[in-house]
Amino acid sequence: MIEKNNKKTIRSWAFFDWANSAYNLVITSTIFPVYYVAITTTKEHGDEVTFFGKTFINTVLSNYALAFAYLIMVVLLPILSSYADAKGKKKFFMKLFTYIGSFACMGLFFFKLETLEAGIICFVLAAMGYVGGVMFNNAYLPIIASTDNQDRVSAQGFSYGYVGSVILQLICFVFVLKPDLFGIKDPSLPAQISFLLVGLWWFLFAQIPFKVLPKDVPNAAAVGKGIIKSSFGEFVKVWNQLKQMKFLKTYLIAFFFYSMGVQTIMLAAAGFGAKVLKLESGSLIAVILIIQLVAILGAWMMSLLAKKMGNINVLIIVVLVWIACCIYGYSIVNAYQFYALAAIVGLIMGGIQSLSRSTYSKHIPENTMETASFFSFYDATEKLAIVIGLFSFAFIEGLTHSMRQSIIALASFFIIGLVFLVLLKKIERKETVKL
């Protein structure tokens, strides 16, 4: 029996967020988007690039590439997680995706306009590695923490992630803003060094949870069965359980819709600042750093509020704030308005991510061995939401040549998510009365 609430195990688990969140900050949110827009915007072709013979707007291409990566993972995760639960391979796949992602980040060191195709492929592989690693890491939450501690432990993981990513971002920040200190003359090199550092950071710090997290235990019922049979059996088993769990079913629908907005805004924010507001790279990176620091406070605040008000009530309030942010984001015209919006987004971003994960985890059947399978539905829901969100954002931008129209469209996703959260509140009350 695995000991729950062990402080060393929880700290080690949180270090996985420390390790891989550098990818999320540097690659998806700050230096890579700014660098990508800079090298793919030319006097001759403007913001259009050619990718394997086809022409795209540069930011549309990167959003489509990210959506493609997530779509692949939406298909793979339920299958791989079922196999991992059956055969006791959670840590194996956690390592596999970490190594794919970290080495792909290192490969971005060679990314230039001349190597656009190879660079986009590395970008896609890094995203797949991040998604897969996160899913299998999430699956450990109900294993290492009791239900009453999962809000706090989830917040601890996200806090470690924000702190770790900020530390590495500051190191990268020195290279980007002060290249002369290192005798760097090539303007592309500071960003490329940053991508290399992200891969190394991710790879090295991930060794902490790999060493300490408990060993997997194969499901006795799957012993002797083949890969397909054991995987399919676990998938069907968990799927049938989920169909009977009204709270989790409705929660996943709500999570799906508001995640479309949350994740797309997080991924597109830097591109919006660079293209629409014409912010300099230094200003953009500083803003994203502030968001990360404020997000630490947000994660802990929402955890404390959830104890007093309940998880669903807090999520309803946070989604309402997201809707207001979308409306405000449509109208901003200067850097100061962007900074103000960034501070609010940071606060609610940390809270909604942490609380969403723990809310789902707390309603998984206690002591189940199928934690990876259960979390595959959660992560697949989130990634499918990102696919549709990014596709919608990119499609509307491509159609209107305006990111502002894309942002206001995201508000509708939040509104639908809010409706299902309100419905979820009613389900929660009925279940409480039955108890």
MARTI-775388 format. One line per 4 residues: number of its first residue (from 1); their letters; for each residue x, y, z of C-alpha. Coordinates in pm, whole numbers, plus 50000, padded with zeros to 5 digits. Each point is the difference from the previous one (the first is absolute). Layout:
NUM	a	X:Y:Z; ...
END
This chain:
1	miek	50000:50000:50000; 50142:50338:49901; 50025:50252:50284; 49792:50309:49927
5	nnkk	50092:50357:50101; 50371:49918:50032; 50175:50338:49987; 50307:49875:49810
9	tirs	49788:49829:49736; 49778:50305:49955; 50300:50233:49968; 50156:49768:49742
13	waff	49673:49980:49808; 49977:50381:50000; 50351:50017:49851; 49860:49854:49678
17	dwan	49802:50323:49963; 50323:50188:50081; 50176:49809:49721; 49748:50021:49716
21	sayn	49838:50338:50067; 50308:50165:49853; 49881:49864:49665; 49656:50149:50052
25	lvit	50141:50342:50085; 50296:50036:49763; 49878:49800:49700; 49625:50057:49992
29	stif	49968:50337:50173; 50304:50227:49972; 50331:49965:49819; 49900:49753:49729
33	pvyy	49686:50188:49884; 50190:50330:49990; 50299:49841:49825; 49773:49814:49759
37	vait	49809:50313:49897; 50329:50190:49959; 50174:49748:49773; 49689:49921:49793
41	ttke	49908:50363:49929; 50195:50133:49703; 49994:50310:49779; 49947:49786:49694
45	hgde	49713:49779:50120; 49866:50181:50308; 49855:49753:50251; 49956:49718:49747
49	vtff	50218:49687:50000; 50031:49696:49779; 49972:49664:50175; 50056:49689:49784
53	gktf	49889:50199:49694; 49686:50156:50152; 49965:50362:50111; 49872:50095:50347
57	intv	49986:50308:50221; 50284:49934:50246; 49789:49995:50320; 49730:49795:49829
61	lsny	50262:49736:49912; 50132:49978:50358; 49646:49976:50141; 49909:49728:49751
65	alaf	50322:49812:50086; 49922:50014:50371; 49641:49892:49938; 50130:49707:49792
69	ayli	50231:49891:50283; 49717:50008:50251; 49765:49815:49765; 50247:49713:49972
73	mvvl	50022:49985:50378; 49621:50002:50036; 49998:49675:49799; 50305:49844:50167
77	lpil	49941:50079:50368; 49699:49776:50071; 50173:49705:49831; 50340:50049:50168
81	ssya	49851:50076:50341; 49787:49685:49991; 50306:49794:49916; 50201:50177:50272
85	dakg	49736:49922:50263; 49973:49639:49891; 50372:49930:49981; 50131:50240:50267
89	kkkf	50175:50232:49750; 49903:50350:50120; 50354:50100:50086; 50134:49844:49679
93	fmkl	49775:50219:49783; 50062:50301:50221; 50372:49959:49928; 49947:49930:49630
97	ftyi	49801:50317:49937; 50238:50206:50213; 50297:49888:49793; 49817:50061:49671
101	gsfa	49901:50350:50111; 50329:50103:50153; 50212:49884:49704; 49759:50168:49756
105	cmgl	50052:50326:50191; 50374:49955:49967; 49941:49950:49626; 49842:50346:49981
109	fffk	50352:50137:50055; 50041:49957:49621; 49668:50169:49911; 50033:50279:49741
113	letl	49787:50112:49707; 50213:49780:49773; 49915:49697:50218; 49631:50085:50047
117	eagi	49868:49652:49925; 50241:49825:50239; 49936:50266:50264; 49622:49956:49984
121	icfv	50043:49623:50030; 50210:50048:50316; 49735:50244:50124; 49731:49733:49950
125	laam	50206:49726:50169; 50075:50226:50298; 49628:50067:50043; 49921:49628:49982
129	gyvg	50269:49925:50258; 49865:50264:50234; 49639:49881:49971; 50086:49634:50052
133	gvmf	50227:50066:50298; 49741:50220:50171; 49725:49742:49960; 50198:49719:50163
137	nnay	50121:50236:50272; 49640:50103:50072; 49910:49634:50041; 50219:49985:50312
141	lpii	49798:50269:50184; 49729:49768:50139; 50269:49739:50073; 50225:50221:50216
145	astd	49742:50229:50165; 49677:49935:50190; 49681:50167:49874; 50005:50273:50265
149	nqdr	50357:50098:49904; 49973:49994:49622; 49909:50370:49957; 50308:50096:50199
153	vsaq	50232:49750:49831; 49878:50102:49653; 50065:50364:50091; 50347:49904:50125
157	gfsy	50078:49836:49666; 49894:50302:49800; 50188:50232:50238; 50320:49800:49953
161	gyvg	49941:50020:49626; 49957:50377:50001; 50308:50057:50219; 50222:49764:49801
165	svil	49894:50143:49667; 50057:50357:50120; 50352:49916:50118; 50094:49854:49662
169	qlic	49821:50282:49820; 50212:50255:50189; 50315:49813:49894; 49879:50006:49638
173	fvfv	49899:50363:50045; 50365:50093:50065; 50109:49839:49672; 49720:50168:49803
177	lkpd	50036:50352:50142; 50375:50009:50070; 50168:49792:49727; 50305:50229:50011
181	lfgi	50088:49864:50344; 50073:49666:49834; 50154:50137:49681; 49699:49888:49795
185	kdps	49974:50178:49664; 49743:49781:49823; 49652:50143:50091; 49843:49653:49970
189	lpaq	50239:49828:50239; 49858:50120:50338; 49657:49852:49919; 50156:49680:49868
193	isfl	50207:49963:50319; 49676:50043:50196; 49839:49708:49815; 50304:49784:50075
197	lvgl	49988:50093:50369; 49629:49913:50021; 50071:49650:49870; 50287:49948:50242
201	wwfl	49802:50139:50297; 49702:49780:49917; 50213:49687:49963; 50213:50050:50313
205	faqi	49736:50104:50255; 49761:49727:49885; 50247:49748:50143; 49883:50099:50353
209	pfkv	49643:49868:49965; 50122:49709:49788; 50216:49888:50292; 49751:50053:50285
213	lpkd	49650:49935:49865; 49866:49655:50096; 50050:49705:49772; 49709:49894:49782
217	vpna	49798:49693:50086; 49853:49805:49705; 49630:49923:50011; 49970:49632:50091
221	aavg	49703:49961:49767; 50216:50103:49702; 50284:49756:50064; 50051:49774:49700
225	kgii	49789:50213:49769; 50138:50163:49687; 50052:50373:49950; 49680:50057:49804
229	kssf	49779:49783:50219; 50128:50141:50329; 49987:50361:49876; 49652:49966:49856
233	gefv	49876:49825:50314; 50121:50281:50227; 49861:50266:49769; 49654:49841:49986
237	kvwn	49999:49947:50376; 50076:50364:50079; 49768:50126:49725; 49711:49799:50145
241	qlkq	50075:50138:50345; 50007:50356:49871; 49665:49958:49825; 49842:49920:50337
245	mkfl	50160:50298:50179; 49774:50297:49927; 50220:50252:50182; 50319:49912:49814
249	ktyl	49822:49981:49663; 49852:50347:50041; 50325:50135:50144; 50196:49884:49696
253	iaff	49756:50182:49770; 50037:50322:50201; 50378:49953:50013; 50007:49943:49624
257	fysm	49834:50331:49917; 50177:50229:50243; 50335:49834:49920; 49951:50103:49636
261	gvqt	50019:50358:50118; 50262:49970:50275; 50259:49803:49808; 49958:50192:49674
265	imla	50045:50334:50174; 50312:49872:50176; 50149:49874:49673; 49906:50301:49788
269	aagf	50071:50285:50246; 50361:50062:49898; 49915:49992:49629; 49721:50253:50062
273	gakv	50235:50234:50184; 50266:49974:49729; 49776:50033:49693; 49710:50219:50111
277	lkle	50155:50224:50266; 50352:49994:49851; 50156:49938:50342; 50376:49940:50011
281	sgsl	50126:49657:50097; 50141:50123:50331; 49665:50146:50102; 49813:49683:49899
285	iavi	50231:49774:50196; 49977:50223:50306; 49620:49992:49983; 49989:49621:49974
289	liiq	50238:49976:50296; 49763:50213:50205; 49714:49771:49900; 50193:49698:50128
293	lvai	50076:50164:50334; 49641:50114:50049; 49883:49650:49902; 50177:49855:50306
297	lgaw	49782:50220:50219; 49694:49905:49795; 50057:49626:50043; 50022:50025:50379
301	mmsl	49715:50252:50027; 49761:49774:49809; 50106:49702:50210; 49914:50191:50320
305	lakk	49676:50138:49856; 49894:49651:49893; 50019:49886:50363; 49754:50271:50102
309	mgni	49775:50028:49694; 50035:49666:49821; 50185:49928:49675; 49710:50055:49760
313	nvli	49902:50336:50151; 50356:50125:49962; 50020:49873:49641; 49676:50184:49915
317	ivvl	50143:50327:50134; 50329:49953:49813; 49827:49925:49668; 49794:50319:50039
321	vwia	50326:50194:50038; 50137:49830:49685; 49695:50117:49804; 50062:50356:50117
325	cciy	50367:49968:49896; 49901:49896:49645; 49773:50302:49963; 50268:50231:50136
329	gysi	50271:49835:49786; 49807:50081:49682; 50022:50373:50071; 50357:50047:50125
333	vnay	50218:50229:49789; 50317:50064:50201; 50265:49826:50207; 49869:50118:50338
337	qfya	49659:49847:49937; 50174:49678:49895; 50202:49999:50324; 49686:50049:50210
341	laai	49823:49718:49820; 50307:49778:50037; 49997:50043:50379; 49636:49892:50024
345	vgli	50054:49710:49760; 50296:49881:50206; 49794:49992:50317; 49712:49801:49851
349	mggi	50224:49782:49781; 50181:49845:50296; 49674:49951:50185; 49796:49840:49724
353	qsls	50275:49756:49896; 50073:49881:50352; 49637:49975:50108; 49888:49830:49678
357	rsty	50252:49720:50048; 49922:49941:50367; 49620:50021:49949; 50021:49716:49749
361	skhi	50244:49800:50211; 49778:50021:50310; 49709:49837:49817; 50198:49705:49860
365	pent	49903:49678:50184; 50223:49971:50306; 50286:49744:49987; 49935:49920:49633
369	meta	50295:49860:49807; 49883:50167:49677; 50120:50353:50086; 50180:50046:49666
373	sffs	49691:49888:49807; 49777:50236:50195; 50240:50289:49950; 50034:49918:49631
377	fyda	49638:50107:49959; 50075:50321:50190; 50313:50080:49799; 49847:49891:49669
381	tekl	49704:50230:50073; 50238:50290:50069; 50213:49936:49692; 49699:49957:49772
385	aivi	49878:50333:50139; 50336:50154:49910; 49983:49852:49649; 49658:50155:49938
389	glfs	50093:50322:50179; 50322:50048:49805; 49837:49900:49674; 49717:50248:50061
393	fafi	50246:50273:50095; 50220:49935:49696; 49703:49959:49762; 49837:50327:50108
397	eglt	50333:50184:49978; 50062:49855:49655; 49649:50098:49891; 49997:50352:50144
401	hsmr	50374:50071:50033; 49915:50121:50353; 50095:49834:50329; 49744:50221:50176
405	qsii	49714:49815:49833; 50155:49671:50113; 50019:50118:50362; 49637:50107:50026
409	alas	49893:49664:49852; 50167:49827:50298; 49750:50161:50237; 49728:49772:49861
413	ffii	50197:49691:50112; 50019:50135:50354; 49627:50075:50003; 49913:49642:49900
417	glvf	50242:49867:50264; 49832:50223:50258; 49656:49856:49916; 50126:49646:50065
421	lvll	50170:50104:50325; 49668:50140:50124; 49833:49673:49899; 50278:49815:50181
425	kkie	49919:50193:50316; 49646:49863:49989; 50132:49644:49952; 50236:50049:50294
429	rket	49711:50111:50225; 49791:49696:49901; 50289:49761:50071; 50058:50167:50338
433	vkl	49632:49957:50092; 50016:49627:49909; 50299:49957:50229
END
